[in-house]
Amino acid sequence: MTKLRVLSIGMSVDGFSAGPNQDLANPLGVGGTALFEWMFATRTFRRMHGNDGGSTGLDDDFAARGFRNIGAWIIGRNMFGPVRGPWLDDNWKGWWGENPPYHVPVFVLTNHPRKSIAMEGGTTFEFVFVCDCSATGVLDLCISRVESCSTAIFHEIVRRRSISADLHDS
């Protein structure tokens, strides 16, 4: 049976995972990087982004645990990029460059259909058009598209008011 684990979510005590006013200069919103400062110096984070070094210890152990045995990620459109409304073109391919740190399928929940994008390192962004799906339907769809998905990151759906799809991009 496929397992679903909620991992790798940085959240403030008042329930925010990013700052306001996300744009190209502020991928995590204004002040959003403050939520993740503890992680940036860790060996895990540095390796995910192709760098050497980094701190070890409690913070690194916690960061590493959030990335073990990941079969797929489920993210919201805002985590993929700052583009709002219908996709104007296919030029935007995420914040991370040609080799994103995921290295597994990434399902991007969106109200605006788009073709999948295969990237270096094994990451494929698959855009899941969710206007007519329930949250459980979205999960079933994503899990069915991963050949041997032992775990999945459940990010945006936790923001839903109920199990029905009241989705969050514009």
Rosetta constraint file for C-alpha pairs under 8 A:
AtomPair CA 2 CA 143 HARMONIC 7.77 0.50
AtomPair CA 2 CA 149 HARMONIC 6.65 0.50
AtomPair CA 2 CA 150 HARMONIC 5.37 0.50
AtomPair CA 2 CA 151 HARMONIC 6.64 0.50
AtomPair CA 3 CA 150 HARMONIC 5.77 0.50
AtomPair CA 3 CA 151 HARMONIC 5.11 0.50
AtomPair CA 3 CA 152 HARMONIC 7.33 0.50
AtomPair CA 4 CA 150 HARMONIC 7.77 0.50
AtomPair CA 4 CA 151 HARMONIC 5.11 0.50
AtomPair CA 4 CA 152 HARMONIC 5.28 0.50
AtomPair CA 4 CA 153 HARMONIC 7.07 0.50
AtomPair CA 4 CA 154 HARMONIC 7.40 0.50
AtomPair CA 5 CA 151 HARMONIC 6.17 0.50
AtomPair CA 5 CA 152 HARMONIC 6.10 0.50
AtomPair CA 5 CA 153 HARMONIC 6.16 0.50
AtomPair CA 5 CA 154 HARMONIC 6.93 0.50
AtomPair CA 6 CA 152 HARMONIC 7.55 0.50
AtomPair CA 6 CA 153 HARMONIC 5.48 0.50
AtomPair CA 6 CA 154 HARMONIC 5.27 0.50
AtomPair CA 6 CA 155 HARMONIC 7.19 0.50
AtomPair CA 7 CA 66 HARMONIC 5.21 0.50
AtomPair CA 7 CA 67 HARMONIC 7.60 0.50
AtomPair CA 7 CA 153 HARMONIC 6.01 0.50
AtomPair CA 7 CA 154 HARMONIC 7.41 0.50
AtomPair CA 8 CA 63 HARMONIC 7.48 0.50
AtomPair CA 8 CA 66 HARMONIC 5.01 0.50
AtomPair CA 8 CA 67 HARMONIC 7.08 0.50
AtomPair CA 8 CA 153 HARMONIC 7.71 0.50
AtomPair CA 9 CA 17 HARMONIC 7.20 0.50
AtomPair CA 9 CA 155 HARMONIC 7.12 0.50
AtomPair CA 10 CA 17 HARMONIC 5.72 0.50
AtomPair CA 10 CA 35 HARMONIC 6.22 0.50
AtomPair CA 10 CA 36 HARMONIC 6.58 0.50
AtomPair CA 11 CA 15 HARMONIC 5.78 0.50
AtomPair CA 11 CA 16 HARMONIC 5.32 0.50
AtomPair CA 11 CA 17 HARMONIC 4.52 0.50
AtomPair CA 11 CA 18 HARMONIC 7.73 0.50
AtomPair CA 11 CA 35 HARMONIC 6.70 0.50
AtomPair CA 12 CA 16 HARMONIC 5.25 0.50
AtomPair CA 12 CA 17 HARMONIC 6.50 0.50
AtomPair CA 12 CA 35 HARMONIC 6.64 0.50
AtomPair CA 17 CA 32 HARMONIC 7.54 0.50
AtomPair CA 17 CA 35 HARMONIC 7.47 0.50
AtomPair CA 18 CA 28 HARMONIC 5.18 0.50
AtomPair CA 18 CA 29 HARMONIC 5.72 0.50
AtomPair CA 18 CA 31 HARMONIC 7.83 0.50
AtomPair CA 18 CA 32 HARMONIC 4.68 0.50
AtomPair CA 18 CA 33 HARMONIC 7.71 0.50
AtomPair CA 18 CA 35 HARMONIC 7.55 0.50
AtomPair CA 19 CA 28 HARMONIC 6.02 0.50
AtomPair CA 19 CA 29 HARMONIC 4.08 0.50
AtomPair CA 19 CA 30 HARMONIC 5.00 0.50
AtomPair CA 19 CA 31 HARMONIC 5.43 0.50
AtomPair CA 19 CA 32 HARMONIC 4.21 0.50
AtomPair CA 20 CA 29 HARMONIC 4.85 0.50
AtomPair CA 20 CA 30 HARMONIC 5.54 0.50
AtomPair CA 20 CA 31 HARMONIC 7.80 0.50
AtomPair CA 20 CA 32 HARMONIC 7.67 0.50
AtomPair CA 21 CA 26 HARMONIC 7.68 0.50
AtomPair CA 21 CA 29 HARMONIC 5.12 0.50
AtomPair CA 21 CA 30 HARMONIC 5.96 0.50
AtomPair CA 22 CA 26 HARMONIC 5.43 0.50
AtomPair CA 22 CA 27 HARMONIC 5.62 0.50
AtomPair CA 22 CA 28 HARMONIC 6.02 0.50
AtomPair CA 22 CA 29 HARMONIC 3.84 0.50
AtomPair CA 22 CA 30 HARMONIC 6.58 0.50
AtomPair CA 22 CA 82 HARMONIC 6.44 0.50
AtomPair CA 23 CA 27 HARMONIC 5.74 0.50
AtomPair CA 23 CA 29 HARMONIC 6.75 0.50
AtomPair CA 23 CA 82 HARMONIC 5.49 0.50
AtomPair CA 24 CA 82 HARMONIC 6.71 0.50
AtomPair CA 26 CA 30 HARMONIC 5.78 0.50
AtomPair CA 26 CA 32 HARMONIC 7.77 0.50
AtomPair CA 27 CA 81 HARMONIC 7.45 0.50
AtomPair CA 27 CA 82 HARMONIC 7.38 0.50
AtomPair CA 27 CA 95 HARMONIC 7.46 0.50
AtomPair CA 28 CA 32 HARMONIC 4.71 0.50
AtomPair CA 28 CA 33 HARMONIC 6.12 0.50
AtomPair CA 28 CA 79 HARMONIC 8.00 0.50
AtomPair CA 29 CA 33 HARMONIC 7.79 0.50
AtomPair CA 32 CA 36 HARMONIC 7.76 0.50
AtomPair CA 33 CA 37 HARMONIC 6.25 0.50
AtomPair CA 36 CA 40 HARMONIC 6.63 0.50
AtomPair CA 37 CA 41 HARMONIC 7.61 0.50
AtomPair CA 38 CA 42 HARMONIC 7.76 0.50
AtomPair CA 38 CA 59 HARMONIC 6.98 0.50
AtomPair CA 39 CA 45 HARMONIC 6.48 0.50
AtomPair CA 39 CA 59 HARMONIC 6.70 0.50
AtomPair CA 39 CA 60 HARMONIC 7.28 0.50
AtomPair CA 39 CA 63 HARMONIC 6.82 0.50
AtomPair CA 40 CA 45 HARMONIC 5.86 0.50
AtomPair CA 40 CA 46 HARMONIC 7.06 0.50
AtomPair CA 41 CA 45 HARMONIC 6.98 0.50
AtomPair CA 41 CA 46 HARMONIC 6.92 0.50
AtomPair CA 41 CA 54 HARMONIC 5.39 0.50
AtomPair CA 41 CA 55 HARMONIC 5.90 0.50
AtomPair CA 42 CA 46 HARMONIC 6.29 0.50
AtomPair CA 42 CA 54 HARMONIC 4.66 0.50
AtomPair CA 42 CA 55 HARMONIC 4.51 0.50
AtomPair CA 42 CA 56 HARMONIC 6.22 0.50
AtomPair CA 42 CA 59 HARMONIC 6.80 0.50
AtomPair CA 42 CA 60 HARMONIC 5.10 0.50
AtomPair CA 42 CA 63 HARMONIC 7.69 0.50
AtomPair CA 43 CA 47 HARMONIC 6.03 0.50
AtomPair CA 43 CA 52 HARMONIC 7.44 0.50
AtomPair CA 43 CA 53 HARMONIC 5.81 0.50
AtomPair CA 43 CA 54 HARMONIC 3.80 0.50
AtomPair CA 43 CA 55 HARMONIC 5.23 0.50
AtomPair CA 43 CA 56 HARMONIC 6.15 0.50
AtomPair CA 43 CA 60 HARMONIC 6.26 0.50
AtomPair CA 44 CA 48 HARMONIC 6.19 0.50
AtomPair CA 44 CA 54 HARMONIC 7.45 0.50
AtomPair CA 44 CA 60 HARMONIC 6.07 0.50
AtomPair CA 44 CA 63 HARMONIC 6.40 0.50
AtomPair CA 44 CA 64 HARMONIC 5.70 0.50
AtomPair CA 45 CA 49 HARMONIC 6.51 0.50
AtomPair CA 45 CA 54 HARMONIC 7.89 0.50
AtomPair CA 45 CA 63 HARMONIC 7.49 0.50
AtomPair CA 46 CA 50 HARMONIC 6.39 0.50
AtomPair CA 46 CA 51 HARMONIC 4.90 0.50
AtomPair CA 46 CA 52 HARMONIC 6.28 0.50
AtomPair CA 46 CA 53 HARMONIC 6.91 0.50
AtomPair CA 46 CA 54 HARMONIC 6.17 0.50
AtomPair CA 47 CA 51 HARMONIC 5.10 0.50
AtomPair CA 47 CA 52 HARMONIC 6.12 0.50
AtomPair CA 47 CA 53 HARMONIC 7.83 0.50
AtomPair CA 48 CA 101 HARMONIC 5.27 0.50
AtomPair CA 49 CA 100 HARMONIC 7.86 0.50
AtomPair CA 49 CA 101 HARMONIC 6.11 0.50
AtomPair CA 55 CA 60 HARMONIC 6.69 0.50
AtomPair CA 56 CA 60 HARMONIC 5.07 0.50
AtomPair CA 56 CA 61 HARMONIC 7.15 0.50
AtomPair CA 57 CA 61 HARMONIC 6.01 0.50
AtomPair CA 58 CA 62 HARMONIC 6.14 0.50
AtomPair CA 59 CA 63 HARMONIC 6.14 0.50
AtomPair CA 60 CA 64 HARMONIC 5.96 0.50
AtomPair CA 61 CA 65 HARMONIC 6.19 0.50
AtomPair CA 62 CA 66 HARMONIC 6.69 0.50
AtomPair CA 63 CA 67 HARMONIC 7.08 0.50
AtomPair CA 64 CA 68 HARMONIC 6.57 0.50
AtomPair CA 69 CA 150 HARMONIC 7.17 0.50
AtomPair CA 69 CA 151 HARMONIC 6.71 0.50
AtomPair CA 70 CA 104 HARMONIC 7.67 0.50
AtomPair CA 70 CA 149 HARMONIC 7.68 0.50
AtomPair CA 70 CA 150 HARMONIC 7.01 0.50
AtomPair CA 70 CA 151 HARMONIC 5.29 0.50
AtomPair CA 70 CA 152 HARMONIC 6.05 0.50
AtomPair CA 70 CA 153 HARMONIC 7.45 0.50
AtomPair CA 71 CA 104 HARMONIC 6.27 0.50
AtomPair CA 71 CA 105 HARMONIC 7.39 0.50
AtomPair CA 71 CA 146 HARMONIC 7.55 0.50
AtomPair CA 71 CA 148 HARMONIC 7.11 0.50
AtomPair CA 71 CA 149 HARMONIC 4.41 0.50
AtomPair CA 71 CA 150 HARMONIC 5.49 0.50
AtomPair CA 71 CA 151 HARMONIC 5.07 0.50
AtomPair CA 71 CA 152 HARMONIC 5.74 0.50
AtomPair CA 72 CA 104 HARMONIC 5.51 0.50
AtomPair CA 72 CA 105 HARMONIC 5.01 0.50
AtomPair CA 72 CA 106 HARMONIC 5.71 0.50
AtomPair CA 72 CA 107 HARMONIC 7.55 0.50
AtomPair CA 72 CA 146 HARMONIC 7.28 0.50
AtomPair CA 72 CA 149 HARMONIC 6.47 0.50
AtomPair CA 72 CA 151 HARMONIC 6.63 0.50
AtomPair CA 72 CA 152 HARMONIC 4.76 0.50
AtomPair CA 72 CA 153 HARMONIC 6.49 0.50
AtomPair CA 73 CA 102 HARMONIC 7.79 0.50
AtomPair CA 73 CA 104 HARMONIC 7.49 0.50
AtomPair CA 73 CA 105 HARMONIC 6.52 0.50
AtomPair CA 73 CA 106 HARMONIC 4.67 0.50
AtomPair CA 73 CA 107 HARMONIC 6.10 0.50
AtomPair CA 73 CA 152 HARMONIC 5.28 0.50
AtomPair CA 73 CA 153 HARMONIC 4.48 0.50
AtomPair CA 73 CA 154 HARMONIC 6.94 0.50
AtomPair CA 74 CA 106 HARMONIC 5.86 0.50
AtomPair CA 74 CA 107 HARMONIC 4.75 0.50
AtomPair CA 74 CA 108 HARMONIC 6.10 0.50
AtomPair CA 74 CA 109 HARMONIC 7.28 0.50
AtomPair CA 74 CA 142 HARMONIC 7.88 0.50
AtomPair CA 74 CA 152 HARMONIC 6.80 0.50
AtomPair CA 74 CA 153 HARMONIC 5.33 0.50
AtomPair CA 74 CA 154 HARMONIC 5.37 0.50
AtomPair CA 74 CA 155 HARMONIC 6.00 0.50
AtomPair CA 74 CA 156 HARMONIC 7.31 0.50
AtomPair CA 75 CA 79 HARMONIC 6.30 0.50
AtomPair CA 75 CA 80 HARMONIC 7.29 0.50
AtomPair CA 75 CA 106 HARMONIC 7.15 0.50
AtomPair CA 75 CA 107 HARMONIC 6.18 0.50
AtomPair CA 75 CA 108 HARMONIC 5.07 0.50
AtomPair CA 75 CA 109 HARMONIC 6.28 0.50
AtomPair CA 75 CA 153 HARMONIC 7.67 0.50
AtomPair CA 75 CA 154 HARMONIC 7.12 0.50
AtomPair CA 75 CA 155 HARMONIC 5.38 0.50
AtomPair CA 75 CA 156 HARMONIC 5.70 0.50
AtomPair CA 76 CA 80 HARMONIC 6.75 0.50
AtomPair CA 76 CA 108 HARMONIC 5.42 0.50
AtomPair CA 76 CA 109 HARMONIC 4.97 0.50
AtomPair CA 76 CA 110 HARMONIC 6.86 0.50
AtomPair CA 76 CA 155 HARMONIC 7.01 0.50
AtomPair CA 76 CA 156 HARMONIC 5.11 0.50
AtomPair CA 76 CA 168 HARMONIC 7.94 0.50
AtomPair CA 76 CA 169 HARMONIC 7.77 0.50
AtomPair CA 77 CA 81 HARMONIC 6.40 0.50
AtomPair CA 77 CA 108 HARMONIC 5.72 0.50
AtomPair CA 77 CA 109 HARMONIC 5.81 0.50
AtomPair CA 77 CA 110 HARMONIC 5.68 0.50
AtomPair CA 77 CA 169 HARMONIC 6.45 0.50
AtomPair CA 78 CA 82 HARMONIC 5.88 0.50
AtomPair CA 78 CA 83 HARMONIC 7.65 0.50
AtomPair CA 78 CA 169 HARMONIC 7.22 0.50
AtomPair CA 80 CA 93 HARMONIC 7.94 0.50
AtomPair CA 80 CA 94 HARMONIC 5.14 0.50
AtomPair CA 80 CA 95 HARMONIC 6.69 0.50
AtomPair CA 80 CA 108 HARMONIC 7.07 0.50
AtomPair CA 81 CA 92 HARMONIC 7.61 0.50
AtomPair CA 81 CA 94 HARMONIC 5.54 0.50
AtomPair CA 81 CA 95 HARMONIC 6.26 0.50
AtomPair CA 83 CA 87 HARMONIC 7.26 0.50
AtomPair CA 84 CA 169 HARMONIC 7.16 0.50
AtomPair CA 84 CA 170 HARMONIC 5.73 0.50
AtomPair CA 85 CA 112 HARMONIC 7.21 0.50
AtomPair CA 85 CA 169 HARMONIC 7.59 0.50
AtomPair CA 85 CA 170 HARMONIC 5.00 0.50
AtomPair CA 86 CA 112 HARMONIC 5.55 0.50
AtomPair CA 87 CA 112 HARMONIC 6.96 0.50
AtomPair CA 87 CA 114 HARMONIC 7.35 0.50
AtomPair CA 93 CA 97 HARMONIC 7.36 0.50
AtomPair CA 93 CA 98 HARMONIC 7.95 0.50
AtomPair CA 93 CA 117 HARMONIC 7.46 0.50
AtomPair CA 96 CA 100 HARMONIC 4.94 0.50
AtomPair CA 96 CA 101 HARMONIC 7.39 0.50
AtomPair CA 98 CA 119 HARMONIC 5.95 0.50
AtomPair CA 98 CA 120 HARMONIC 5.90 0.50
AtomPair CA 99 CA 119 HARMONIC 6.12 0.50
AtomPair CA 99 CA 120 HARMONIC 4.70 0.50
AtomPair CA 99 CA 121 HARMONIC 5.74 0.50
AtomPair CA 99 CA 123 HARMONIC 7.55 0.50
AtomPair CA 100 CA 119 HARMONIC 7.37 0.50
AtomPair CA 100 CA 120 HARMONIC 7.38 0.50
AtomPair CA 100 CA 121 HARMONIC 7.36 0.50
AtomPair CA 100 CA 123 HARMONIC 6.68 0.50
AtomPair CA 101 CA 123 HARMONIC 7.93 0.50
AtomPair CA 102 CA 106 HARMONIC 7.47 0.50
AtomPair CA 102 CA 122 HARMONIC 7.84 0.50
AtomPair CA 102 CA 123 HARMONIC 5.89 0.50
AtomPair CA 103 CA 121 HARMONIC 5.29 0.50
AtomPair CA 103 CA 122 HARMONIC 4.44 0.50
AtomPair CA 103 CA 123 HARMONIC 4.36 0.50
AtomPair CA 103 CA 124 HARMONIC 7.90 0.50
AtomPair CA 104 CA 122 HARMONIC 5.57 0.50
AtomPair CA 104 CA 123 HARMONIC 4.80 0.50
AtomPair CA 104 CA 124 HARMONIC 6.73 0.50
AtomPair CA 105 CA 122 HARMONIC 7.46 0.50
AtomPair CA 105 CA 123 HARMONIC 5.40 0.50
AtomPair CA 105 CA 124 HARMONIC 4.84 0.50
AtomPair CA 105 CA 125 HARMONIC 6.23 0.50
AtomPair CA 105 CA 126 HARMONIC 7.23 0.50
AtomPair CA 105 CA 146 HARMONIC 7.31 0.50
AtomPair CA 106 CA 123 HARMONIC 6.79 0.50
AtomPair CA 106 CA 124 HARMONIC 5.93 0.50
AtomPair CA 106 CA 125 HARMONIC 4.83 0.50
AtomPair CA 106 CA 126 HARMONIC 6.09 0.50
AtomPair CA 107 CA 125 HARMONIC 5.90 0.50
AtomPair CA 107 CA 126 HARMONIC 4.86 0.50
AtomPair CA 107 CA 127 HARMONIC 5.80 0.50
AtomPair CA 107 CA 128 HARMONIC 6.33 0.50
AtomPair CA 107 CA 142 HARMONIC 6.72 0.50
AtomPair CA 108 CA 125 HARMONIC 6.67 0.50
AtomPair CA 108 CA 126 HARMONIC 6.03 0.50
AtomPair CA 108 CA 127 HARMONIC 4.75 0.50
AtomPair CA 108 CA 128 HARMONIC 5.85 0.50
AtomPair CA 109 CA 127 HARMONIC 6.12 0.50
AtomPair CA 109 CA 128 HARMONIC 5.02 0.50
AtomPair CA 109 CA 129 HARMONIC 6.44 0.50
AtomPair CA 109 CA 130 HARMONIC 6.43 0.50
AtomPair CA 109 CA 156 HARMONIC 7.81 0.50
AtomPair CA 110 CA 127 HARMONIC 6.61 0.50
AtomPair CA 110 CA 128 HARMONIC 6.03 0.50
AtomPair CA 110 CA 129 HARMONIC 5.35 0.50
AtomPair CA 110 CA 130 HARMONIC 6.11 0.50
AtomPair CA 110 CA 131 HARMONIC 7.80 0.50
AtomPair CA 110 CA 167 HARMONIC 7.77 0.50
AtomPair CA 110 CA 168 HARMONIC 7.99 0.50
AtomPair CA 110 CA 169 HARMONIC 6.29 0.50
AtomPair CA 111 CA 129 HARMONIC 5.41 0.50
AtomPair CA 111 CA 130 HARMONIC 5.84 0.50
AtomPair CA 111 CA 131 HARMONIC 5.53 0.50
AtomPair CA 111 CA 167 HARMONIC 7.51 0.50
AtomPair CA 111 CA 169 HARMONIC 6.52 0.50
AtomPair CA 111 CA 170 HARMONIC 7.20 0.50
AtomPair CA 112 CA 129 HARMONIC 6.23 0.50
AtomPair CA 113 CA 127 HARMONIC 6.49 0.50
AtomPair CA 113 CA 128 HARMONIC 7.09 0.50
AtomPair CA 113 CA 129 HARMONIC 5.40 0.50
AtomPair CA 114 CA 127 HARMONIC 5.85 0.50
AtomPair CA 115 CA 126 HARMONIC 7.18 0.50
AtomPair CA 115 CA 127 HARMONIC 6.76 0.50
AtomPair CA 116 CA 124 HARMONIC 6.86 0.50
AtomPair CA 116 CA 125 HARMONIC 5.52 0.50
AtomPair CA 116 CA 126 HARMONIC 4.52 0.50
AtomPair CA 116 CA 127 HARMONIC 6.14 0.50
AtomPair CA 117 CA 124 HARMONIC 5.53 0.50
AtomPair CA 117 CA 125 HARMONIC 5.08 0.50
AtomPair CA 117 CA 126 HARMONIC 6.64 0.50
AtomPair CA 118 CA 122 HARMONIC 7.52 0.50
AtomPair CA 118 CA 123 HARMONIC 6.26 0.50
AtomPair CA 118 CA 124 HARMONIC 4.34 0.50
AtomPair CA 118 CA 125 HARMONIC 6.47 0.50
AtomPair CA 119 CA 123 HARMONIC 5.27 0.50
AtomPair CA 119 CA 124 HARMONIC 5.78 0.50
AtomPair CA 119 CA 125 HARMONIC 7.82 0.50
AtomPair CA 128 CA 138 HARMONIC 7.74 0.50
AtomPair CA 130 CA 134 HARMONIC 7.78 0.50
AtomPair CA 130 CA 138 HARMONIC 6.80 0.50
AtomPair CA 130 CA 165 HARMONIC 7.34 0.50
AtomPair CA 130 CA 167 HARMONIC 7.55 0.50
AtomPair CA 131 CA 165 HARMONIC 6.98 0.50
AtomPair CA 131 CA 167 HARMONIC 7.21 0.50
AtomPair CA 132 CA 165 HARMONIC 7.36 0.50
AtomPair CA 133 CA 137 HARMONIC 5.54 0.50
AtomPair CA 133 CA 138 HARMONIC 6.08 0.50
AtomPair CA 133 CA 164 HARMONIC 7.71 0.50
AtomPair CA 133 CA 165 HARMONIC 6.09 0.50
AtomPair CA 134 CA 138 HARMONIC 6.28 0.50
AtomPair CA 134 CA 163 HARMONIC 6.42 0.50
AtomPair CA 134 CA 164 HARMONIC 4.74 0.50
AtomPair CA 134 CA 165 HARMONIC 4.74 0.50
AtomPair CA 135 CA 139 HARMONIC 6.41 0.50
AtomPair CA 135 CA 157 HARMONIC 6.64 0.50
AtomPair CA 135 CA 163 HARMONIC 5.42 0.50
AtomPair CA 135 CA 164 HARMONIC 5.83 0.50
AtomPair CA 135 CA 165 HARMONIC 5.47 0.50
AtomPair CA 136 CA 140 HARMONIC 6.16 0.50
AtomPair CA 136 CA 163 HARMONIC 7.07 0.50
AtomPair CA 137 CA 141 HARMONIC 6.04 0.50
AtomPair CA 138 CA 142 HARMONIC 6.18 0.50
AtomPair CA 139 CA 143 HARMONIC 6.03 0.50
AtomPair CA 140 CA 144 HARMONIC 5.99 0.50
AtomPair CA 141 CA 145 HARMONIC 6.45 0.50
AtomPair CA 142 CA 146 HARMONIC 6.78 0.50
AtomPair CA 143 CA 149 HARMONIC 6.59 0.50
AtomPair CA 143 CA 152 HARMONIC 7.88 0.50
AtomPair CA 154 CA 158 HARMONIC 7.24 0.50
AtomPair CA 155 CA 159 HARMONIC 7.93 0.50
AtomPair CA 156 CA 160 HARMONIC 7.53 0.50
AtomPair CA 160 CA 164 HARMONIC 7.81 0.50
AtomPair CA 160 CA 165 HARMONIC 7.18 0.50
AtomPair CA 160 CA 166 HARMONIC 6.17 0.50
AtomPair CA 160 CA 167 HARMONIC 6.88 0.50
AtomPair CA 160 CA 168 HARMONIC 7.94 0.50
AtomPair CA 161 CA 166 HARMONIC 7.04 0.50
AtomPair CA 162 CA 166 HARMONIC 7.57 0.50
